[in-house]
């Protein structure tokens, strides 16, 4: 059975009144916030601009990524610098140098155990004979490609060591990718492992 026009009008009026009351309830606190009539609530962008203007400090809406990592920005920078210095020294040598001279720049950057392994490899009879016979000289240049892994006291970087070579045969260049692990904390880091990047070292 259809409602009469009068009933429809009454129902419509009741719905309008209910919606008006709901709107007043929801918007009332915003309209009176701050005690100034007609004032609009600040937007997110205006709030940031106001905070920056008053304090000179950049407003942030999200936590720093370093809050979730076991190292700081300064720590990561220090570790990366250690890795680059190590890679440059690792890829630099001269046929006139013995093992002790070659590893001298590596000692402050590298664990004692790894220094011993590197020196032994450098002085391997076959490699030493080739280096001296061909009068090889190399200058290393290191580029960090990525951070492969990290833990509470270690970081593993993937780096490329480009070697600018001079020998009796002429000049050349070769590049090798390594995974270099540093251990330590804060801004004090030391290289504890180096392997070919394809071997893993994670």
MIDRENZA-961710 format. One record per residue (C-alpha): residue number from 1; residue in one letter; x negated, y negated, z. Coordinates in steps of 0.02 Angstrom, whole numbers, plus 50000, padded with zeros to 5 digits. Example, Ala and Ser with C-alpha at 12.3 -4.5 7.8 and 13.67 -1.06 7.14 Angstrom:
NODE   seq   type       X       Y       Z
NODE     1      A   49385   50225   50390
NODE     2      S   49316   50053   50357
***
This chain:
NODE   seq   type       X       Y       Z
NODE     1      X   50000   50000   50000
NODE     2      X   49927   49831   49945
NODE     3      X   49904   49692   50074
NODE     4      X   50004   49532   50051
NODE     5      X   49916   49369   49998
NODE     6      X   49935   49300   50174
NODE     7      X   49846   49450   50252
NODE     8      X   49707   49435   50124
NODE     9      X   49680   49253   50166
NODE    10      X   49670   49289   50353
NODE    11      X   49546   49431   50326
NODE    12      X   49437   49322   50215
NODE    13      X   49436   49183   50346
NODE    14      X   49386   49305   50483
NODE    15      X   49240   49372   50377
NODE    16      X   49178   49194   50341
NODE    17      X   49184   49150   50525
NODE    18      X   49090   49307   50573
NODE    19      X   48952   49273   50444
NODE    20      X   48938   49092   50503
NODE    21      X   48919   49147   50684
NODE    22      X   48785   49274   50636
NODE    23      X   48690   49143   50538
NODE    24      X   48694   49020   50684
NODE    25      X   48630   49156   50801
NODE    26      X   48485   49204   50689
NODE    27      X   48433   49030   50632
NODE    28      X   48465   48938   50794
NODE    29      X   48297   48977   50878
NODE    30      X   48200   48925   50721
NODE    31      X   48295   48763   50701
NODE    32      X   48259   48713   50881
NODE    33      X   48080   48775   50896
NODE    34      X   47969   48633   50950
NODE    35      X   48116   48525   51005
NODE    36      X   48121   48422   50843
NODE    37      X   48278   48424   50739
NODE    38      X   48253   48455   50554
NODE    39      X   48075   48517   50577
NODE    40      X   48026   48668   50474
NODE    41      X   47921   48809   50548
NODE    42      X   47742   48804   50483
NODE    43      X   47698   48922   50341
NODE    44      X   47550   49041   50351
NODE    45      X   47447   48933   50232
NODE    46      X   47484   48772   50325
NODE    47      X   47442   48854   50491
NODE    48      X   47273   48910   50424
NODE    49      X   47238   48738   50351
NODE    50      X   47284   48654   50515
NODE    51      X   47175   48773   50618
NODE    52      X   47028   48749   50502
NODE    53      X   47046   48560   50505
NODE    54      X   47055   48551   50694
NODE    55      X   46919   48674   50743
NODE    56      X   46810   48686   50589
NODE    57      X   46816   48876   50606
NODE    58      X   46878   48982   50463
NODE    59      X   47040   49070   50508
NODE    60      X   47041   49257   50482
NODE    61      X   47191   49367   50458
NODE    62      X   47099   49535   50464
NODE    63      X   46959   49611   50568
NODE    64      X   46782   49617   50500
NODE    65      X   46735   49780   50415
NODE    66      X   46587   49792   50535
NODE    67      X   46706   49818   50681
NODE    68      X   46731   49994   50615
NODE    69      X   46548   50032   50576
NODE    70      X   46406   50084   50691
NODE    71      X   46295   49941   50631
NODE    72      X   46306   49753   50608
NODE    73      X   46284   49648   50452
NODE    74      X   46111   49598   50515
NODE    75      X   46070   49780   50548
NODE    76      X   46121   49833   50373
NODE    77      X   46017   49693   50297
NODE    78      X   45865   49742   50400
NODE    79      X   45884   49926   50351
NODE    80      X   45899   49880   50167
NODE    81      X   45742   49772   50175
NODE    82      X   45647   49916   50254
NODE    83      X   45703   50032   50115
NODE    84      X   45650   49910   49979
NODE    85      X   45479   49881   50057
NODE    86      X   45456   50068   50075
NODE    87      X   45506   50102   49895
NODE    88      X   45390   49967   49828
NODE    89      X   45243   50039   49926
NODE    90      X   45290   50219   49885
NODE    91      X   45284   50182   49700
NODE    92      X   45123   50079   49706
NODE    93      X   44952   50161   49697
NODE    94      X   44784   50157   49609
NODE    95      X   44667   50295   49553
NODE    96      X   44532   50208   49656
NODE    97      X   44627   50237   49820
NODE    98      X   44614   50388   49932
NODE    99      X   44761   50450   50034
NODE   100      X   44724   50340   50185
NODE   101      X   44721   50182   50078
NODE   102      X   44880   50231   49986
NODE   103      X   44984   50260   50142
NODE   104      X   44919   50108   50238
NODE   105      X   45066   49997   50182
NODE   106      X   45187   50139   50220
NODE   107      X   45133   50168   50401
NODE   108      X   45230   50022   50480
NODE   109      X   45389   50073   50387
NODE   110      X   45385   50262   50401
NODE   111      X   45393   50397   50534
NODE   112      X   45228   50480   50575
NODE   113      X   45288   50649   50513
NODE   114      X   45343   50581   50343
NODE   115      X   45181   50481   50324
NODE   116      X   45083   50642   50345
NODE   117      X   45188   50730   50213
NODE   118      X   45169   50587   50089
NODE   119      X   44981   50578   50115
NODE   120      X   44963   50766   50090
NODE   121      X   45062   50758   49928
NODE   122      X   44959   50611   49865
NODE   123      X   44796   50704   49897
NODE   124      X   44854   50868   49817
NODE   125      X   44704   50921   49710
NODE   126      X   44794   50932   49543
NODE   127      X   44884   50765   49560
NODE   128      X   44730   50675   49624
NODE   129      X   44625   50742   49479
NODE   130      X   44754   50685   49350
NODE   131      X   44769   50514   49430
NODE   132      X   44581   50487   49431
NODE   133      X   44549   50565   49260
NODE   134      X   44680   50455   49177
NODE   135      X   44635   50302   49281
NODE   136      X   44816   50280   49333
NODE   137      X   44878   50121   49417
NODE   138      X   45061   50099   49466
NODE   139      X   45160   49953   49534
NODE   140      X   45327   50001   49613
NODE   141      X   45486   49897   49607
NODE   142      X   45637   49957   49705
NODE   143      X   45822   49925   49676
NODE   144      X   45958   49985   49795
NODE   145      X   46103   50067   49705
NODE   146      X   46219   50118   49846
NODE   147      X   46240   50172   50027
NODE   148      X   46266   50359   50021
NODE   149      X   46293   50402   50204
NODE   150      X   46282   50329   50379
NODE   151      X   46293   50382   50559
NODE   152      X   46268   50306   50732
NODE   153      X   46079   50292   50706
NODE   154      X   46045   50327   50522
NODE   155      X   46080   50257   50349
NODE   156      X   46046   50340   50182
NODE   157      X   46024   50230   50029
NODE   158      X   46014   50283   49847
NODE   159      X   45877   50181   49765
NODE   160      X   45787   50174   49600
NODE   161      X   45598   50153   49604
NODE   162      X   45533   50086   49439
NODE   163      X   45347   50115   49414
NODE   164      X   45252   49998   49298
NODE   165      X   45108   50109   49243
NODE   166      X   44937   50073   49171
NODE   167      X   44817   50211   49122
NODE   168      X   44682   50254   48997
NODE   169      X   44822   50298   48877
NODE   170      X   44901   50125   48888
NODE   171      X   45051   50050   48976
NODE   172      X   45219   50124   49016
NODE   173      X   45362   50130   49138
NODE   174      X   45461   50266   49223
NODE   175      X   45605   50258   49346
NODE   176      X   45656   50386   49477
NODE   177      X   45811   50390   49589
NODE   178      X   45781   50432   49772
NODE   179      X   45888   50453   49927
NODE   180      X   45798   50363   50067
NODE   181      X   45854   50385   50248
NODE   182      X   45811   50260   50384
NODE   183      X   45840   50290   50570
NODE   184      X   45849   50164   50710
NODE   185      X   45968   50033   50776
NODE   186      X   45998   49846   50775
NODE   187      X   45868   49769   50660
NODE   188      X   45734   49902   50692
NODE   189      X   45731   50038   50560
NODE   190      X   45604   50166   50501
NODE   191      X   45607   50280   50349
NODE   192      X   45622   50459   50408
NODE   193      X   45660   50552   50246
NODE   194      X   45644   50530   50057
NODE   195      X   45702   50651   49924
NODE   196      X   45756   50647   49744
NODE   197      X   45933   50578   49741
NODE   198      X   45993   50733   49649
NODE   199      X   45934   50841   49795
NODE   200      X   46062   50768   49914
NODE   201      X   45984   50695   50072
NODE   202      X   46145   50658   50164
***
